[in-house]
């Protein structure tokens, strides 16, 4: 026994000699200093064990996914999906868990699946008439969609080819309609101008003919015929000009409707020509895992009051740390799923198939638009299908097609759908904050709407002023960071107020090691 205790005693003595007692006394007895405050402290939520709590997602979300495979009619599926979608929405708000990390994953999964199912069962059938019925191949692709682009089968390629062809024809038709609208507008202006000139010319010609008749009474018939033939050859009459214009419009009818030849080539998604073994990406996984341990360990020493008292550089570092937690956590989960898939199937990894393999941290973005392009895209397709496409459809059907100003119509069709995407993202984050912390509604939505407006403005500036004036990238990166920092308070307030930055503290090995050493009195 002395052999085991002697090294520990020597280590403790050495540590006390090289460390300051005042510093050790100032260290907290355990970490995190202020644990994450969940909504379970509110009596309105019912606590469940972790297994029963996560089963909510499989009952309601899994039921909605399974319903996609059944051969029911559209109306029958919509009726059956309604109670499942309602349960998927309310169950995470009624029940809670003691694990902050599990509750974070569960709320995010329920919110994203709920939005996706609303789109598949209700929005997409209304927008394009596509029924929510999938075969096994499409269903499997839908399951993997957040993490991996499953390679298409031959039937899926042909179906994708047809949809691409139809989309191309629609774009060509819209372009023809726009060109026809401009041509008709130009013809109307020219016709009005021509009518005005013809009326003036006829008035002058009639005056000249009447004078010739009074002066040459004996040659009235000859003069009239010659005058008529002369006026017809030099200046056409209003009736003649109108007949010519009508003939021209009839013969010059656009034949562009006959364009749009079928797409002969089969669309093949880009594939990685040099697939790698999963161990090639192991250093990245280790990098994300180390960061996901160090960052929570550092943040666990802080409290909400201390963060509020920080100066601007300190708050900047905390903001970067919390943002890094989000992107590193998602990347770590994506790589873990990729490794499991590769180990089970024995296949090599094509980096073009996986969502975040070619993803990089957006810390060097030169604009808000570039920042959000580099952010993780796990659920982007959900917000695009539920926010961008329906908004664009409504505008095209009820607003912009009836607007004479086509430039304004194109601007509206670009701006409002993008804002719809950021609105969907804001609503999903609001749902998570309410379910986890019972936070006040509005902060997340305001943050994402401001970011959406900044994305549109930065893109417009790049397409106009940015093409003429060269600004050093360092200045653009600094301006992007300044803007994100100035708006981060809206995103951070519900997270910081309830110690949300300590939400994954229990998973940190450094925090566990610290608590173990402190509990045994090592320091």
C-alpha positions as CSV (number, residue, x, y, z in Angstrom):
1,X,0.0,0.0,0.0
2,X,2.9,2.3,0.8
3,X,4.2,1.7,-2.7
4,X,1.0,3.1,-4.1
5,X,0.5,6.1,-1.8
6,X,4.2,7.3,-1.8
7,X,4.1,8.6,-5.4
8,X,0.8,10.4,-4.8
9,X,2.3,12.1,-1.7
10,X,5.4,13.1,-3.6
11,X,3.3,14.5,-6.4
12,X,1.2,16.5,-4.0
13,X,4.2,17.9,-2.3
14,X,5.8,18.9,-5.6
15,X,2.6,20.5,-6.8
16,X,2.3,22.6,-3.6
17,X,5.9,23.8,-4.0
18,X,5.4,25.0,-7.6
19,X,1.9,26.4,-7.2
20,X,0.5,29.4,-5.5
21,X,-1.8,28.6,-2.6
22,X,-3.9,31.7,-3.3
23,X,-4.5,30.5,-6.9
24,X,-5.6,27.0,-5.8
25,X,-7.9,28.5,-3.1
26,X,-9.6,30.6,-5.8
27,X,-10.4,27.6,-8.0
28,X,-14.0,26.4,-7.8
29,X,-14.6,23.1,-6.0
30,X,-16.4,21.7,-9.0
31,X,-17.2,22.5,-12.6
32,X,-19.1,24.0,-14.2
33,X,-19.5,26.9,-11.7
34,X,-23.1,27.5,-12.8
35,X,-24.7,24.4,-14.4
36,X,-27.1,24.8,-17.3
37,X,-30.6,25.7,-16.1
38,X,-33.2,23.6,-18.0
39,X,-36.9,24.1,-18.2
40,X,-37.3,21.1,-15.9
41,X,-37.2,23.5,-13.0
42,X,-40.5,24.8,-14.2
43,X,-43.4,22.9,-12.8
44,X,-45.3,23.0,-16.1
45,X,-43.0,20.3,-17.7
46,X,-43.1,16.7,-16.7
47,X,-39.6,15.1,-16.3
48,X,-39.0,11.7,-18.0
49,X,-36.1,9.3,-18.0
50,X,-33.7,9.7,-20.9
51,X,-35.0,6.6,-22.8
52,X,-38.6,7.6,-22.5
53,X,-37.9,11.2,-23.3
54,X,-36.1,10.4,-26.6
55,X,-38.8,7.8,-27.5
56,X,-41.0,10.8,-28.2
57,X,-39.1,11.5,-31.4
58,X,-39.3,7.9,-32.6
59,X,-43.0,7.7,-31.9
60,X,-44.2,10.8,-33.7
61,X,-41.3,11.5,-36.0
62,X,-40.8,7.9,-37.0
63,X,-44.6,7.6,-37.5
64,X,-44.5,10.5,-40.0
65,X,-41.6,9.0,-41.9
66,X,-43.3,5.6,-42.0
67,X,-46.5,7.1,-43.3
68,X,-44.6,8.3,-46.3
69,X,-44.3,4.6,-47.5
70,X,-48.0,3.8,-47.2
71,X,-50.1,3.8,-50.4
72,X,-52.8,6.1,-49.1
73,X,-54.4,9.1,-50.9
74,X,-53.2,12.6,-50.3
75,X,-56.2,13.5,-48.1
76,X,-55.9,10.4,-46.0
77,X,-52.2,11.0,-45.4
78,X,-52.8,14.6,-44.5
79,X,-55.5,13.6,-42.0
80,X,-53.3,10.9,-40.4
81,X,-50.2,13.2,-40.3
82,X,-52.0,16.0,-38.5
83,X,-52.1,14.3,-35.0
84,X,-48.5,13.0,-35.4
85,X,-47.2,16.4,-36.3
86,X,-49.2,18.0,-33.4
87,X,-47.7,15.4,-31.0
88,X,-44.2,16.0,-32.4
89,X,-44.6,19.8,-31.7
90,X,-46.1,19.7,-28.2
91,X,-44.5,16.6,-26.6
92,X,-41.0,18.2,-26.3
93,X,-42.7,21.2,-24.7
94,X,-44.7,19.2,-22.2
95,X,-42.0,16.7,-21.2
96,X,-38.3,17.2,-20.3
97,X,-35.1,15.4,-19.4
98,X,-32.4,15.9,-16.9
99,X,-29.7,15.7,-19.6
100,X,-29.0,19.1,-21.2
101,X,-27.2,17.6,-24.2
102,X,-29.9,15.0,-24.8
103,X,-32.6,17.7,-24.6
104,X,-30.6,19.9,-27.1
105,X,-30.4,17.1,-29.6
106,X,-34.0,16.1,-29.1
107,X,-35.4,19.6,-29.5
108,X,-33.4,20.2,-32.6
109,X,-34.4,16.9,-34.2
110,X,-38.1,17.4,-33.4
111,X,-38.1,20.9,-34.8
112,X,-36.3,20.1,-38.0
113,X,-38.4,16.9,-38.7
114,X,-41.6,18.8,-37.9
115,X,-40.8,21.5,-40.5
116,X,-39.8,18.9,-43.0
117,X,-43.0,16.9,-42.6
118,X,-45.2,20.0,-42.8
119,X,-43.5,20.7,-46.2
120,X,-43.8,17.1,-47.5
121,X,-47.5,16.6,-46.4
122,X,-49.0,20.0,-46.9
123,X,-46.8,22.7,-48.5
124,X,-45.3,20.7,-51.4
125,X,-48.7,19.1,-52.5
126,X,-50.2,22.6,-52.6
127,X,-47.2,24.2,-54.4
128,X,-46.5,21.6,-57.1
129,X,-49.0,18.9,-56.6
130,X,-46.5,16.2,-55.6
131,X,-48.0,13.7,-53.2
132,X,-46.2,12.6,-50.1
133,X,-45.6,9.0,-51.2
134,X,-42.1,7.6,-51.4
135,X,-40.7,4.3,-52.5
136,X,-38.0,2.7,-50.4
137,X,-35.1,4.2,-52.4
138,X,-36.5,7.8,-52.1
139,X,-37.4,7.2,-48.5
140,X,-33.8,6.1,-47.7
141,X,-32.5,9.1,-49.5
142,X,-34.8,11.3,-47.4
143,X,-33.6,9.8,-44.1
144,X,-29.9,10.4,-45.0
145,X,-30.5,13.9,-46.5
146,X,-29.1,16.0,-43.6
147,X,-25.8,14.1,-43.5
148,X,-25.2,12.5,-46.9
149,X,-26.2,12.8,-50.5
150,X,-27.1,9.2,-51.3
151,X,-26.0,8.3,-54.9
152,X,-29.0,8.1,-57.2
153,X,-30.2,4.9,-58.8
154,X,-31.0,4.6,-62.5
155,X,-34.7,5.3,-61.9
156,X,-33.9,8.3,-59.7
157,X,-31.5,9.7,-62.3
158,X,-34.3,9.4,-65.0
159,X,-36.8,11.1,-62.6
160,X,-34.3,13.8,-61.8
161,X,-33.6,14.3,-65.5
162,X,-37.3,14.8,-66.1
163,X,-37.7,17.3,-63.3
164,X,-34.6,19.2,-64.5
165,X,-36.1,19.3,-68.0
166,X,-39.4,20.6,-66.7
167,X,-37.6,23.2,-64.6
168,X,-35.6,24.3,-67.6
169,X,-38.7,24.6,-69.8
170,X,-40.4,26.7,-67.0
171,X,-37.4,29.0,-66.9
172,X,-37.4,29.3,-70.7
173,X,-41.1,30.1,-70.7
174,X,-40.6,32.8,-68.1
175,X,-37.8,34.3,-70.1
176,X,-40.0,34.3,-73.2
177,X,-42.9,35.9,-71.4
178,X,-40.6,38.6,-70.1
179,X,-39.2,39.3,-73.6
180,X,-42.6,39.2,-75.1
181,X,-43.8,41.7,-72.5
182,X,-41.0,44.1,-73.3
183,X,-41.6,43.7,-77.0
184,X,-45.3,44.4,-76.7
185,X,-44.6,47.4,-74.6
186,X,-42.1,48.8,-77.2
187,X,-44.6,48.1,-80.0
188,X,-47.3,49.9,-78.2
189,X,-45.1,53.0,-77.8
190,X,-44.1,52.8,-81.5
191,X,-47.7,52.3,-82.6
192,X,-48.8,55.4,-80.7
193,X,-46.1,57.5,-82.2
194,X,-46.9,56.2,-85.7
195,X,-50.6,57.0,-85.3
196,X,-49.8,60.5,-84.3
197,X,-47.5,61.0,-87.3
198,X,-50.1,59.5,-89.7
199,X,-52.9,61.7,-88.5
200,X,-50.6,64.8,-89.0
201,X,-49.6,63.6,-92.5
202,X,-53.1,62.9,-93.6
203,X,-54.2,66.4,-92.4
204,X,-51.4,68.0,-94.5
205,X,-52.2,65.8,-97.5
206,X,-55.9,66.7,-97.5
207,X,-55.2,70.4,-97.3
208,X,-52.9,70.2,-100.4
209,X,-55.4,68.2,-102.4
210,X,-58.2,70.7,-101.8
211,X,-56.0,73.6,-103.0
212,X,-55.1,71.6,-106.2
213,X,-58.8,71.0,-106.8
214,X,-59.7,74.6,-106.6
215,X,-56.9,75.7,-109.0
216,X,-57.4,72.8,-111.6
217,X,-61.1,72.2,-111.9
218,X,-60.9,70.6,-115.3
219,X,-58.3,68.0,-114.2
220,X,-60.0,67.0,-111.0
221,X,-60.2,63.2,-111.6
222,X,-56.7,63.0,-112.9
223,X,-55.2,65.1,-110.2
224,X,-57.1,63.2,-107.5
225,X,-55.9,59.8,-108.8
226,X,-52.3,61.0,-109.2
227,X,-52.4,62.6,-105.8
228,X,-53.8,59.4,-104.3
229,X,-51.1,57.3,-106.0
230,X,-48.4,59.8,-105.0
231,X,-49.5,59.9,-101.4
232,X,-49.7,56.1,-101.3
233,X,-46.2,55.7,-102.5
234,X,-44.6,58.4,-100.3
235,X,-46.7,58.4,-97.1
236,X,-48.9,55.4,-96.2
237,X,-52.4,56.2,-94.9
238,X,-53.5,55.3,-91.4
239,X,-55.5,52.3,-92.7
240,X,-52.6,51.1,-94.7
241,X,-50.1,51.5,-91.8
242,X,-52.5,49.7,-89.5
243,X,-52.9,46.8,-92.0
244,X,-49.1,46.6,-92.3
245,X,-48.6,46.6,-88.6
246,X,-51.2,43.9,-88.1
247,X,-49.6,41.7,-90.8
248,X,-46.1,42.2,-89.3
249,X,-47.4,41.2,-85.8
250,X,-49.1,38.2,-87.3
251,X,-46.0,37.0,-89.2
252,X,-43.5,37.8,-86.5
253,X,-45.2,35.8,-83.7
254,X,-42.3,34.3,-81.7
255,X,-41.6,30.6,-82.5
256,X,-39.6,30.2,-79.3
257,X,-42.3,28.0,-77.9
258,X,-40.9,25.3,-80.1
259,X,-37.6,25.5,-78.4
260,X,-36.6,23.5,-75.3
261,X,-35.3,20.3,-76.7
262,X,-35.3,17.2,-74.4
263,X,-32.2,16.8,-72.3
264,X,-30.5,13.7,-73.7
265,X,-27.7,13.3,-71.3
266,X,-28.4,11.7,-67.9
267,X,-27.5,13.9,-64.9
268,X,-24.8,12.4,-62.8
269,X,-24.0,14.0,-59.4
270,X,-20.3,15.0,-59.0
271,X,-18.4,12.2,-57.4
272,X,-15.0,12.0,-55.7
273,X,-12.6,10.4,-58.1
274,X,-10.3,9.5,-55.3
275,X,-12.3,8.0,-52.4
276,X,-10.5,7.6,-49.1
277,X,-10.5,5.1,-46.2
278,X,-12.3,6.5,-43.1
279,X,-9.0,6.6,-41.2
280,X,-7.8,9.4,-43.5
281,X,-10.4,11.7,-41.9
282,X,-9.5,10.6,-38.3
283,X,-7.2,13.6,-37.6
284,X,-10.1,16.0,-38.3
285,X,-12.3,14.0,-35.9
286,X,-9.6,14.2,-33.2
287,X,-9.2,17.9,-33.8
288,X,-12.9,18.6,-33.4
289,X,-13.0,16.3,-30.3
290,X,-10.1,18.1,-28.6
291,X,-11.7,21.5,-29.2
292,X,-15.1,20.2,-28.0
293,X,-13.3,19.3,-24.7
294,X,-11.2,22.4,-24.3
295,X,-13.8,25.1,-25.1
296,X,-16.4,23.8,-22.6
297,X,-13.7,23.4,-19.9
298,X,-12.7,27.1,-20.3
299,X,-16.3,28.3,-20.4
300,X,-17.2,26.3,-17.3
301,X,-15.3,28.7,-15.1
302,X,-17.5,31.6,-16.1
303,X,-20.9,32.8,-15.0
304,X,-23.5,34.9,-16.8
305,X,-22.7,37.9,-14.6
306,X,-19.0,37.7,-15.3
307,X,-19.6,37.5,-19.1
308,X,-21.8,40.6,-19.0
309,X,-19.1,42.5,-17.2
310,X,-16.4,41.7,-19.8
311,X,-15.1,44.3,-22.1
312,X,-15.6,44.2,-25.8
313,X,-12.6,41.9,-26.5
314,X,-13.7,39.5,-23.8
315,X,-17.3,39.3,-25.1
316,X,-15.9,38.9,-28.6
317,X,-13.9,35.8,-27.4
318,X,-16.9,34.3,-25.6
319,X,-19.0,34.8,-28.7
320,X,-16.4,33.1,-30.9
321,X,-16.2,30.2,-28.3
322,X,-19.9,29.6,-28.3
323,X,-20.2,29.8,-32.1
324,X,-17.3,27.3,-32.3
325,X,-19.1,25.0,-30.0
326,X,-22.1,24.9,-32.4
327,X,-20.1,24.2,-35.6
328,X,-17.6,21.9,-34.0
329,X,-20.3,19.8,-32.3
330,X,-22.2,19.4,-35.5
331,X,-19.1,18.6,-37.5
332,X,-18.0,16.0,-34.8
333,X,-21.4,14.3,-35.0
334,X,-21.3,14.3,-38.8
335,X,-17.8,12.7,-38.9
336,X,-18.9,10.1,-36.3
337,X,-21.9,9.1,-38.4
338,X,-19.6,8.9,-41.4
339,X,-17.1,6.7,-39.6
340,X,-19.8,4.3,-38.4
341,X,-21.3,4.0,-41.9
342,X,-17.9,3.3,-43.4
343,X,-17.0,0.7,-40.7
344,X,-20.4,-1.1,-41.1
345,X,-20.5,-1.1,-44.9
346,X,-16.8,-1.4,-45.5
347,X,-17.1,1.2,-48.3
348,X,-14.7,4.0,-49.0
349,X,-15.7,7.6,-48.3
350,X,-16.5,10.0,-51.2
351,X,-16.2,13.5,-49.7
352,X,-18.7,14.9,-52.2
353,X,-21.4,12.7,-50.7
354,X,-21.1,13.9,-47.1
355,X,-22.4,17.3,-46.1
356,X,-19.6,18.7,-43.9
357,X,-16.5,16.9,-45.2
358,X,-15.7,19.9,-47.4
359,X,-16.9,22.4,-44.9
360,X,-14.6,25.0,-43.3
361,X,-15.1,27.3,-40.3
362,X,-16.5,30.6,-41.6
363,X,-14.2,32.8,-39.5
364,X,-12.6,34.4,-42.6
365,X,-15.9,35.3,-44.4
366,X,-15.7,38.7,-46.1
367,X,-19.5,39.3,-45.9
368,X,-22.6,38.1,-44.2
369,X,-23.6,36.3,-47.4
370,X,-20.4,34.4,-47.5
371,X,-20.6,33.7,-43.8
372,X,-23.9,31.9,-44.1
373,X,-22.7,30.1,-47.2
374,X,-19.8,28.6,-45.2
375,X,-22.0,27.8,-42.1
376,X,-23.2,24.3,-41.7
377,X,-25.8,23.2,-44.2
378,X,-27.3,20.2,-42.4
379,X,-30.9,21.6,-42.4
380,X,-30.6,24.2,-45.1
381,X,-32.8,22.2,-47.5
382,X,-35.6,22.2,-45.0
383,X,-35.7,26.0,-44.7
384,X,-35.3,26.4,-48.4
385,X,-38.2,24.1,-49.2
386,X,-40.4,25.5,-46.5
387,X,-39.3,29.2,-46.6
388,X,-37.9,30.1,-50.0
389,X,-39.9,28.0,-52.5
390,X,-43.5,28.7,-51.1
391,X,-42.7,32.4,-50.8
392,X,-41.4,32.5,-54.3
393,X,-44.5,30.6,-55.5
394,X,-46.9,33.0,-53.8
395,X,-45.2,36.0,-55.2
396,X,-45.0,34.6,-58.7
397,X,-48.7,33.6,-58.7
398,X,-50.3,36.6,-57.0
399,X,-48.0,39.6,-57.1
400,X,-45.0,39.8,-59.5
401,X,-46.8,38.5,-62.6
402,X,-49.3,41.4,-62.2
403,X,-46.6,44.0,-61.8
404,X,-45.6,46.1,-64.8
405,X,-42.2,47.0,-63.3
406,X,-40.2,43.8,-64.0
407,X,-37.1,45.0,-62.3
408,X,-39.0,45.6,-59.1
409,X,-40.7,42.2,-59.5
410,X,-37.3,40.4,-59.9
411,X,-36.0,42.2,-56.8
412,X,-39.0,41.2,-54.7
413,X,-38.7,37.6,-55.9
414,X,-35.1,37.5,-54.7
415,X,-35.5,39.4,-51.4
416,X,-38.6,38.0,-49.8
417,X,-37.8,34.3,-50.3
418,X,-34.4,34.7,-48.8
419,X,-36.0,36.4,-45.8
420,X,-38.4,33.4,-45.6
421,X,-35.4,31.1,-45.3
422,X,-34.0,33.0,-42.3
423,X,-37.5,33.3,-40.8
424,X,-37.8,29.5,-40.8
425,X,-34.3,29.2,-39.1
426,X,-35.3,31.8,-36.5
427,X,-38.6,30.0,-35.7
428,X,-36.8,26.6,-35.3
429,X,-34.3,28.2,-32.9
430,X,-37.1,29.9,-31.0
431,X,-38.8,26.5,-30.6
432,X,-35.6,25.1,-29.1
433,X,-35.1,27.9,-26.7
434,X,-38.7,27.8,-25.4
435,X,-38.6,24.0,-25.0
436,X,-35.3,24.0,-23.1
437,X,-35.2,27.2,-21.1
438,X,-38.7,28.7,-21.4
439,X,-37.0,31.7,-22.8
440,X,-38.8,34.8,-24.0
441,X,-39.8,34.6,-27.7
442,X,-38.4,37.1,-30.2
443,X,-34.6,37.2,-29.8
444,X,-33.8,34.4,-32.2
445,X,-36.3,35.5,-34.9
446,X,-35.0,39.1,-34.7
447,X,-31.4,37.9,-35.0
448,X,-32.0,35.7,-38.1
449,X,-34.1,38.3,-39.8
450,X,-31.3,40.9,-39.3
451,X,-28.8,38.5,-40.7
452,X,-31.1,37.8,-43.6
453,X,-31.3,41.5,-44.5
454,X,-27.5,41.8,-44.1
455,X,-27.1,38.8,-46.5
456,X,-29.2,40.5,-49.1
457,X,-27.5,43.9,-48.8
458,X,-24.0,42.5,-48.8
459,X,-24.8,40.4,-51.9
460,X,-26.3,43.5,-53.7
461,X,-23.2,45.6,-52.7
462,X,-20.9,42.9,-54.1
463,X,-22.8,42.8,-57.4
464,X,-22.7,46.6,-57.8
465,X,-20.0,48.5,-56.0
466,X,-17.9,45.5,-55.3
467,X,-17.3,45.1,-59.1
468,X,-15.9,48.6,-59.4
469,X,-14.1,49.2,-56.1
470,X,-11.5,46.9,-54.6
471,X,-11.6,46.6,-50.8
472,X,-8.8,44.6,-49.1
473,X,-10.2,41.3,-47.8
474,X,-8.8,42.1,-44.3
475,X,-11.1,45.1,-44.0
476,X,-14.1,43.1,-45.2
477,X,-13.4,40.3,-42.7
478,X,-13.1,42.9,-39.9
479,X,-16.4,44.5,-40.9
480,X,-18.1,41.1,-41.0
481,X,-16.8,40.2,-37.6
482,X,-17.9,43.7,-36.3
483,X,-21.4,43.2,-37.7
484,X,-21.8,39.7,-36.3
485,X,-20.5,40.8,-32.9
486,X,-23.0,43.7,-32.8
487,X,-25.9,41.4,-33.5
488,X,-24.7,38.4,-31.5
489,X,-26.4,39.7,-28.3
490,X,-29.8,38.8,-29.7
491,X,-28.6,35.2,-30.2
492,X,-26.6,35.0,-27.0
493,X,-29.0,36.4,-24.5
494,X,-31.3,33.3,-24.1
495,X,-28.2,31.0,-24.3
496,X,-26.2,33.0,-21.7
497,X,-29.0,33.8,-19.4
498,X,-29.7,30.2,-18.6
499,X,-26.0,29.1,-18.7
500,X,-26.5,27.5,-22.1
501,X,-22.8,27.6,-22.8
502,X,-22.4,24.8,-20.2
503,X,-24.9,22.6,-22.0
504,X,-22.3,20.0,-22.9
505,X,-20.2,20.3,-19.8
506,X,-20.9,16.8,-18.6
507,X,-19.4,15.4,-21.8
508,X,-16.0,17.1,-21.3
509,X,-13.3,14.8,-20.2
510,X,-11.3,17.7,-18.8
511,X,-14.2,18.8,-16.6
512,X,-14.7,15.2,-15.4
513,X,-11.0,14.9,-14.6
514,X,-11.0,18.2,-12.8
515,X,-14.0,17.2,-10.6
516,X,-12.4,13.8,-9.9
517,X,-9.1,15.4,-8.7
518,X,-10.8,18.0,-6.6
519,X,-13.1,15.5,-5.0
520,X,-10.0,13.4,-3.9
521,X,-8.2,16.4,-2.6
522,X,-5.3,16.3,-5.1
523,X,-5.4,20.1,-5.3
